[in-house]
Amino acid sequence: MGVVTKDLELTSTVPPAKMFHAFCLNSDEVFPKVLPHAFKRIELVEGDGCAGSIKHITFAETERFKHAKHKVDFLDKEKFEYHYSWIEGDALMNVFEKVSYEIKFQAHHGGSVCKIKTKFFVIGDIHLDENQFEEGKEKLVGLFRAVEGYVLAHP
């Protein structure tokens, strides 16, 4: 098994507390609202939302994947830090053992900066080309911008 790590930094005019709340803490409700063509529903199936909790994601019919399970690995509400891993589902494509995300929001020029470290735990000797990572990055950026737009429209 190999691990591929990718870093992404996104800025927003929205303060870190509001973006953290919408993008991490309230994602169960916000993601299906801002991208209904991608997310059908997100349900907490185990725990209370803190570390150790499990969420089941059902993707919309238009998506190529049907479901995924997401485990909260770490949560610090005061430092606006949230880590989670996709641990199950067809979204892992029989290529990844898991995909982990470390998300941290910080104040930045009156708004915020979101730093996302993604770790892809690849099964066996499977080789991935850079285009596969770019597609995932584009979806993540699109989701971030959709959430940002939602927060700006609903202060």
MITI-561033 format. One line per 10 residues: number of its first residue (from 1); their letters; for each residue x, y, z of C-alpha. Coordinates in Angstrom, 1 decimal. Example, Ala and Ser with C-alpha at 12.3 -4.5 7.8 and 13.67 -1.06 7.14 Angstrom:
BEGIN
1	AS	12.3:-4.5:7.8 | 13.7:-1.1:7.1;
***
This chain:
BEGIN
1	MGVVTKDLEL	0.0:0.0:0.0 | 1.2:3.5:-0.9 | 0.2:6.8:0.3 | -0.2:9.9:-1.9 | -0.6:13.2:-0.2 | -2.0:16.4:-1.8 | -2.3:19.8:-0.3 | -4.8:22.5:-1.2 | -5.3:26.0:0.1 | -8.5:28.0:-0.6;
11	TSTVPPAKMF	-9.3:31.5:0.5 | -12.7:33.0:1.3 | -14.2:36.3:2.3 | -16.2:34.5:4.9 | -14.7:34.4:8.4 | -13.3:31.0:9.5 | -16.0:30.2:12.2 | -18.8:30.5:9.7 | -17.0:28.5:6.9 | -16.0:25.8:9.4;
21	HAFCLNSDEV	-19.5:25.5:10.7 | -21.0:25.2:7.2 | -18.3:23.2:5.5 | -17.6:20.8:8.4 | -20.0:20.9:11.3 | -23.2:21.4:9.3 | -22.2:19.6:6.1 | -25.0:17.0:6.5 | -27.5:19.7:5.8 | -25.5:22.1:3.7;
31	FPKVLPHAFK	-24.0:19.8:1.0 | -27.3:18.4:-0.2 | -28.7:22.0:-0.4 | -25.8:23.5:-2.3 | -25.1:20.5:-4.6 | -28.4:18.5:-4.9 | -27.1:17.0:-8.2 | -24.2:15.5:-6.3 | -25.5:14.7:-2.8 | -28.9:13.1:-2.1;
41	RIELVEGDGC	-28.4:12.9:1.7 | -25.8:12.6:4.5 | -26.9:10.9:7.7 | -25.2:10.4:11.0 | -25.4:6.6:11.6 | -23.1:6.3:14.6 | -22.0:8.7:17.3 | -22.8:12.3:18.0 | -20.8:14.0:15.3 | -17.5:14.1:17.2;
51	AGSIKHITFA	-14.4:11.9:16.7 | -15.4:8.3:16.1 | -18.7:9.2:14.5 | -19.8:7.6:11.2 | -21.7:9.3:8.4 | -23.4:7.6:5.5 | -23.4:9.6:2.3 | -25.9:8.8:-0.5 | -24.9:10.4:-3.7 | -27.5:11.7:-6.2;
61	ETERFKHAKH	-28.5:9.5:-9.1 | -26.5:11.6:-11.5 | -23.3:10.8:-9.8 | -21.2:7.7:-10.8 | -20.9:6.6:-7.2 | -23.8:5.5:-5.0 | -22.6:5.8:-1.5 | -19.6:6.2:0.9 | -19.0:6.0:4.6 | -17.1:8.8:6.3;
71	KVDFLDKEKF	-15.5:8.5:9.8 | -14.7:11.6:11.9 | -11.1:11.1:13.0 | -10.6:14.4:14.9 | -12.6:17.5:15.7 | -11.5:20.7:17.4 | -14.2:23.3:17.3 | -12.1:26.0:18.9 | -9.3:25.7:16.4 | -11.6:25.1:13.4;
81	EYHYSWIEGD	-10.0:21.8:12.6 | -11.8:18.7:11.3 | -10.3:15.4:10.1 | -12.3:12.6:8.5 | -11.7:9.5:6.3 | -13.8:7.9:3.6 | -13.7:4.3:4.9 | -16.2:2.4:2.8 | -18.3:2.5:-0.3 | -18.0:2.5:-4.1;
91	ALMNVFEKVS	-16.5:6.0:-4.0 | -13.2:4.2:-3.0 | -13.3:2.6:-6.4 | -11.5:-0.6:-5.2 | -8.4:1.5:-5.6 | -8.1:3.1:-2.1 | -8.1:1.5:1.3 | -9.3:4.9:2.5 | -9.0:8.6:1.7 | -8.3:10.9:4.6;
101	YEIKFQAHHG	-8.9:14.7:4.8 | -7.4:17.1:7.3 | -9.2:20.5:7.1 | -8.2:23.6:9.0 | -9.7:27.1:8.8 | -7.7:30.2:9.8 | -8.3:33.9:9.7 | -6.9:35.6:6.6 | -7.3:39.2:5.4 | -10.8:39.7:7.0;
111	GSVCKIKTKF	-11.9:36.3:5.7 | -10.4:32.8:6.0 | -8.0:30.4:4.4 | -8.9:26.7:4.4 | -6.0:24.3:4.3 | -6.8:20.8:3.2 | -4.4:17.9:3.3 | -5.7:14.8:1.5 | -4.1:11.4:1.9 | -4.9:8.7:-0.5;
121	FVIGDIHLDE	-4.1:5.2:0.8 | -3.7:3.2:-2.4 | -4.3:-0.6:-2.4 | -1.3:-2.6:-3.6 | 0.7:-1.4:-6.5 | -2.0:0.5:-8.3 | -0.6:3.5:-10.1 | -2.7:6.6:-10.5 | -2.0:9.4:-12.9 | -2.2:13.1:-12.1;
131	NQFEEGKEKL	-5.5:13.6:-14.0 | -7.3:11.4:-11.5 | -6.2:13.6:-8.7 | -7.1:16.8:-10.6 | -10.7:15.6:-11.1 | -11.1:15.1:-7.3 | -9.5:18.5:-6.6 | -11.9:20.2:-9.0 | -14.9:18.6:-7.2 | -13.5:19.7:-3.8;
141	VGLFRAVEGY	-13.0:23.3:-5.0 | -16.5:23.3:-6.5 | -18.0:22.1:-3.2 | -16.1:24.7:-1.2 | -17.2:27.5:-3.5 | -20.8:26.3:-3.4 | -20.7:26.3:0.4 | -19.1:29.7:0.5 | -21.9:31.0:-1.8 | -24.5:29.5:0.5;
151	VLAHP	-23.0:31.2:3.6 | -22.8:34.5:1.8 | -26.4:34.2:0.7 | -27.6:33.1:4.2 | -25.6:35.2:6.7;
***
